[in-house]
Structures are given as C-alpha cells and as structure tokens.
Amino acid sequence: MTLRVLCFFQPGCMGCMEQEAINREVFRSLQIPIEEIDAMKNRQYISEYQLKATPTILILVDGKTVERFEGVVHAEQFEAALKKYL
C-alpha cells in the first residue's frame, strides 16, 4: 500500500499559511511526508483533482483519493485520518 499526502495551496492565502504550520506538526508527529503543491503554478491538478478551494488536502492510497479536506484541517482530525491508512 502506497500512502501519499498532497496539500494544495496558493501564495498569500491565510488559510494556507495556517495549514502549513499544522502540516509541520503532523509531520513531526507521524513522520509522513506531505507534498505541498502551489495550485497556481501547477494548474493541471485543478482539473485532475477538481480543486475548488485552498488549502485542499488529499490522502491517496495506491493513487486513489481516500480522504479529502477543503479548507483548514486541524491537526487532531488530520492525524486521525492518516492513522487509518498506516
């Protein structure tokens, strides 16, 4: 099973800045890499993942989206979602 975590952001987004700090906290806790992707510089992902807001976090298992969070997701909820796939 391959676990991948994507966090889409855009520069200047206040929620994205808040999420960045939460992502660091979750990484320190679980040691799961979180790929931070600038949605404006990588526009192909907007249609591929049907992005409507930033931040958006996707948890993928074997390339399939199993969890999706739009807007800021707090560390406890984020960690609980990830632990289901460890």
N, C-alpha and C positions, 0 to 999 in steps of 0.2 A: 504494500500500500504506500503510495506516494502522497505526502501531505504538502500542500503549497498554500501560502497565505499572501494575498495581494491586497494592498491598500492604495486606492486611487485618491489622489489629492490634486489641488491646483494652488499655485503660489498666491499668497495673500488671503487665503481662506482661513478665517479664525477657527472654525471647527476643525480644519485640517491640522492646524498648529497644535490644538488641544489633543487631537488624536495621536499626533506624533509622539508626544510625551507618554501617552498611555501605551502606545506600541512599544516604546523602550522599556517600560515597566513590565509588560507582558513578556517581552523577550528575555529580560533578566530572570523572570520567574520560571519560564518554561523552556528557554533556550531553543525556541522555534523561530527561524528566520522569517521576517515579514518584509516582503518586497514592496517598497514604496515607489509608486509609478505616477509621474506627472501626467494626468489625463490630457492636458492641453498639448503636450509635446508628443504624446503617443495616442493620437486620435483614433487609430484603428481599434483600440479597446472600447471606445464609447459604444460603437455598434455591436462589437463582438460580445460584450458583457451587458449591453443595454443599460449603460450608466446614465442615471438621471440626476445624481447629486454627488457632491464631495463633502466629506470623505465617504467612500464606499469601500467596505472590506469584504473580500470574498475568500472563503475557505474552500479549497479544491482538494478532492481526494481522487487520485488517478485521473486527473484532468476534468473531473465533473464538479460543478459547483454544488456543495452540500449545505453551505450556510452563506447568508448574505446579510450585511448590515449597512444601512444607508444612514448617514449622519454619525455623530459621535457615539461610540460604543464604549461603555465603561469597563475597566479592567476586569472586574469580577465576572461580568457577563461574557466578555471576550475569552477569558481563561476557561470558563465553564464550557463554552462552545468548542474550544480547541481540545480540551481534555477528552471529549467524546471520541476523538479520532487518533488518540495516542496509543 
